[in-house]
Amino acid sequence: MEARPVRLSRCVMTEIVIPNDLNGLGNLLGGRLLHWMDLCAAISAQRHTNRVCVTAAVDFVEFRSPIKQGEIVVLESQVNRAFRSSMEVEVNVWAEDPLTRSKRFCNRAFYTFVAVNEEGRPVPVPPVLPETPEEQERYEQAARRRELRLLLSGRLPAEKARRLQAALTELAATASEPPKTNP
């Protein structure tokens, strides 16, 4: 199966926050945002595979900044890496002030999608072709996150989590280094 560039899976969606979307504090409901994020991620997964894809997991959801009524929500997603039948899709969210057009980063999550056939059975997906240094870094990070998911779910023994072991070794080595100072 031929690898597909990340850019072919990109999706950008926009929504406006209306009163029906709010919680008791006047902020966008977390569930509504997760719904929008899931839709954006599904589009990226389907663009990458040209198949129906289903959500298998949502990891590392970060709610950094509340989104208020009247703000425009900009969601951007892309497939970071594909595995056998699954793929990791990253979704980033910004809130835009409609008057000043200033944006602030609000949320991020990593979705796992599985491509399925007409019977709902998993099918192989094309590999991802990272074309930029940023895409390559996301590609590598996706493999570590997958190992962590599998380790935490009990589907991967700790001794086989080699990417995580290497990352922890690197982290431990840099933790003992003195801080860099500006001359």
Contacts in CASP RR format, 6 or more apart in sequence:
PFRMAT RR
TARGET T0000
AUTHOR 0000-0000-0000
METHOD contacts of the structure
MODEL  1
MEARPVRLSRCVMTEIVIPNDLNGLGNLLGGRLLHWMDLCAAISAQRHTN
RVCVTAAVDFVEFRSPIKQGEIVVLESQVNRAFRSSMEVEVNVWAEDPLT
RSKRFCNRAFYTFVAVNEEGRPVPVPPVLPETPEEQERYEQAARRRELRL
LLSGRLPAEKARRLQAALTELAATASEPPKTNP
1 124 0 8 1.000
1 125 0 8 1.000
1 126 0 8 1.000
1 127 0 8 1.000
2 126 0 8 1.000
3 126 0 8 1.000
3 127 0 8 1.000
3 128 0 8 1.000
3 129 0 8 1.000
4 48 0 8 1.000
4 126 0 8 1.000
4 127 0 8 1.000
4 128 0 8 1.000
4 129 0 8 1.000
5 128 0 8 1.000
5 129 0 8 1.000
5 130 0 8 1.000
5 131 0 8 1.000
6 78 0 8 1.000
6 79 0 8 1.000
6 80 0 8 1.000
6 128 0 8 1.000
6 129 0 8 1.000
6 130 0 8 1.000
6 131 0 8 1.000
6 135 0 8 1.000
6 138 0 8 1.000
7 78 0 8 1.000
7 131 0 8 1.000
8 47 0 8 1.000
8 48 0 8 1.000
9 44 0 8 1.000
9 45 0 8 1.000
9 47 0 8 1.000
9 48 0 8 1.000
9 77 0 8 1.000
9 78 0 8 1.000
9 79 0 8 1.000
9 89 0 8 1.000
9 128 0 8 1.000
10 44 0 8 1.000
10 47 0 8 1.000
10 76 0 8 1.000
10 77 0 8 1.000
10 78 0 8 1.000
11 40 0 8 1.000
11 41 0 8 1.000
11 43 0 8 1.000
11 44 0 8 1.000
11 47 0 8 1.000
11 75 0 8 1.000
11 76 0 8 1.000
11 77 0 8 1.000
11 78 0 8 1.000
12 74 0 8 1.000
12 75 0 8 1.000
12 76 0 8 1.000
13 36 0 8 1.000
13 39 0 8 1.000
13 40 0 8 1.000
13 43 0 8 1.000
13 74 0 8 1.000
13 75 0 8 1.000
14 72 0 8 1.000
14 73 0 8 1.000
14 74 0 8 1.000
14 75 0 8 1.000
15 36 0 8 1.000
15 72 0 8 1.000
15 73 0 8 1.000
15 75 0 8 1.000
16 70 0 8 1.000
16 71 0 8 1.000
16 72 0 8 1.000
16 73 0 8 1.000
16 98 0 8 1.000
17 28 0 8 1.000
17 67 0 8 1.000
17 68 0 8 1.000
17 69 0 8 1.000
17 70 0 8 1.000
17 71 0 8 1.000
17 72 0 8 1.000
17 73 0 8 1.000
18 69 0 8 1.000
18 70 0 8 1.000
19 69 0 8 1.000
21 28 0 8 1.000
21 29 0 8 1.000
21 32 0 8 1.000
21 69 0 8 1.000
22 28 0 8 1.000
22 29 0 8 1.000
22 69 0 8 1.000
23 29 0 8 1.000
23 30 0 8 1.000
25 66 0 8 1.000
26 68 0 8 1.000
26 69 0 8 1.000
27 66 0 8 1.000
27 67 0 8 1.000
27 68 0 8 1.000
28 66 0 8 1.000
28 67 0 8 1.000
28 68 0 8 1.000
28 71 0 8 1.000
28 73 0 8 1.000
30 63 0 8 1.000
33 67 0 8 1.000
33 73 0 8 1.000
33 93 0 8 1.000
33 107 0 8 1.000
34 58 0 8 1.000
34 61 0 8 1.000
34 109 0 8 1.000
36 73 0 8 1.000
36 75 0 8 1.000
37 75 0 8 1.000
37 77 0 8 1.000
37 91 0 8 1.000
37 93 0 8 1.000
37 107 0 8 1.000
37 109 0 8 1.000
37 111 0 8 1.000
38 55 0 8 1.000
38 58 0 8 1.000
38 111 0 8 1.000
40 75 0 8 1.000
40 76 0 8 1.000
40 77 0 8 1.000
40 91 0 8 1.000
41 55 0 8 1.000
41 77 0 8 1.000
41 89 0 8 1.000
41 91 0 8 1.000
41 111 0 8 1.000
41 113 0 8 1.000
42 53 0 8 1.000
42 55 0 8 1.000
42 113 0 8 1.000
43 77 0 8 1.000
44 77 0 8 1.000
44 78 0 8 1.000
44 79 0 8 1.000
44 89 0 8 1.000
45 53 0 8 1.000
45 79 0 8 1.000
45 87 0 8 1.000
45 89 0 8 1.000
45 111 0 8 1.000
45 113 0 8 1.000
45 115 0 8 1.000
46 52 0 8 1.000
46 53 0 8 1.000
47 79 0 8 1.000
48 79 0 8 1.000
48 82 0 8 1.000
48 87 0 8 1.000
48 125 0 8 1.000
48 126 0 8 1.000
48 128 0 8 1.000
49 87 0 8 1.000
49 115 0 8 1.000
49 125 0 8 1.000
49 126 0 8 1.000
51 115 0 8 1.000
51 116 0 8 1.000
51 117 0 8 1.000
51 123 0 8 1.000
51 125 0 8 1.000
52 115 0 8 1.000
52 116 0 8 1.000
52 120 0 8 1.000
53 87 0 8 1.000
53 113 0 8 1.000
53 114 0 8 1.000
53 115 0 8 1.000
53 116 0 8 1.000
54 113 0 8 1.000
54 114 0 8 1.000
54 116 0 8 1.000
54 120 0 8 1.000
55 111 0 8 1.000
55 112 0 8 1.000
55 113 0 8 1.000
56 86 0 8 1.000
56 112 0 8 1.000
56 113 0 8 1.000
56 114 0 8 1.000
57 111 0 8 1.000
57 112 0 8 1.000
57 149 0 8 1.000
58 109 0 8 1.000
58 110 0 8 1.000
58 111 0 8 1.000
58 112 0 8 1.000
59 109 0 8 1.000
59 110 0 8 1.000
59 111 0 8 1.000
59 112 0 8 1.000
59 145 0 8 1.000
59 149 0 8 1.000
60 108 0 8 1.000
60 109 0 8 1.000
60 110 0 8 1.000
60 145 0 8 1.000
61 107 0 8 1.000
61 108 0 8 1.000
61 109 0 8 1.000
62 107 0 8 1.000
62 108 0 8 1.000
62 109 0 8 1.000
63 106 0 8 1.000
63 107 0 8 1.000
64 105 0 8 1.000
64 106 0 8 1.000
64 107 0 8 1.000
64 108 0 8 1.000
65 95 0 8 1.000
65 104 0 8 1.000
65 105 0 8 1.000
65 106 0 8 1.000
65 107 0 8 1.000
66 106 0 8 1.000
67 73 0 8 1.000
67 93 0 8 1.000
67 95 0 8 1.000
67 106 0 8 1.000
68 95 0 8 1.000
70 98 0 8 1.000
71 95 0 8 1.000
71 96 0 8 1.000
71 97 0 8 1.000
71 98 0 8 1.000
72 95 0 8 1.000
72 96 0 8 1.000
72 97 0 8 1.000
72 98 0 8 1.000
73 93 0 8 1.000
73 94 0 8 1.000
73 95 0 8 1.000
73 96 0 8 1.000
73 106 0 8 1.000
74 93 0 8 1.000
74 94 0 8 1.000
74 95 0 8 1.000
74 96 0 8 1.000
74 103 0 8 1.000
75 91 0 8 1.000
75 92 0 8 1.000
75 93 0 8 1.000
76 91 0 8 1.000
76 92 0 8 1.000
76 93 0 8 1.000
76 94 0 8 1.000
77 89 0 8 1.000
77 90 0 8 1.000
77 91 0 8 1.000
77 92 0 8 1.000
77 111 0 8 1.000
78 89 0 8 1.000
78 90 0 8 1.000
79 87 0 8 1.000
79 88 0 8 1.000
79 89 0 8 1.000
79 128 0 8 1.000
80 87 0 8 1.000
80 88 0 8 1.000
80 89 0 8 1.000
80 90 0 8 1.000
80 110 0 8 1.000
80 128 0 8 1.000
80 135 0 8 1.000
80 138 0 8 1.000
80 139 0 8 1.000
80 141 0 8 1.000
80 142 0 8 1.000
81 87 0 8 1.000
81 88 0 8 1.000
81 128 0 8 1.000
81 138 0 8 1.000
81 139 0 8 1.000
81 142 0 8 1.000
81 143 0 8 1.000
81 146 0 8 1.000
82 125 0 8 1.000
82 126 0 8 1.000
82 127 0 8 1.000
82 128 0 8 1.000
83 125 0 8 1.000
83 146 0 8 1.000
84 122 0 8 1.000
84 124 0 8 1.000
84 125 0 8 1.000
85 114 0 8 1.000
85 115 0 8 1.000
85 122 0 8 1.000
85 123 0 8 1.000
85 124 0 8 1.000
85 125 0 8 1.000
86 112 0 8 1.000
86 113 0 8 1.000
86 114 0 8 1.000
86 115 0 8 1.000
86 122 0 8 1.000
86 125 0 8 1.000
87 112 0 8 1.000
87 113 0 8 1.000
87 115 0 8 1.000
87 125 0 8 1.000
87 128 0 8 1.000
88 110 0 8 1.000
88 111 0 8 1.000
88 112 0 8 1.000
88 142 0 8 1.000
88 145 0 8 1.000
88 146 0 8 1.000
89 110 0 8 1.000
89 111 0 8 1.000
89 112 0 8 1.000
89 113 0 8 1.000
90 108 0 8 1.000
90 109 0 8 1.000
90 110 0 8 1.000
90 111 0 8 1.000
90 138 0 8 1.000
91 107 0 8 1.000
91 108 0 8 1.000
91 109 0 8 1.000
91 110 0 8 1.000
91 111 0 8 1.000
92 105 0 8 1.000
92 107 0 8 1.000
92 108 0 8 1.000
93 105 0 8 1.000
93 106 0 8 1.000
93 107 0 8 1.000
93 108 0 8 1.000
94 103 0 8 1.000
94 104 0 8 1.000
94 105 0 8 1.000
94 106 0 8 1.000
95 103 0 8 1.000
95 104 0 8 1.000
95 106 0 8 1.000
96 102 0 8 1.000
96 103 0 8 1.000
97 103 0 8 1.000
110 142 0 8 1.000
110 145 0 8 1.000
112 146 0 8 1.000
112 149 0 8 1.000
114 122 0 8 1.000
115 122 0 8 1.000
115 123 0 8 1.000
115 124 0 8 1.000
115 125 0 8 1.000
116 122 0 8 1.000
116 123 0 8 1.000
117 123 0 8 1.000
128 139 0 8 1.000
130 136 0 8 1.000
130 138 0 8 1.000
130 139 0 8 1.000
143 163 0 8 1.000
144 163 0 8 1.000
144 164 0 8 1.000
144 167 0 8 1.000
147 156 0 8 1.000
147 161 0 8 1.000
147 162 0 8 1.000
147 163 0 8 1.000
147 164 0 8 1.000
148 161 0 8 1.000
148 164 0 8 1.000
150 156 0 8 1.000
150 161 0 8 1.000
151 158 0 8 1.000
151 161 0 8 1.000
151 164 0 8 1.000
END
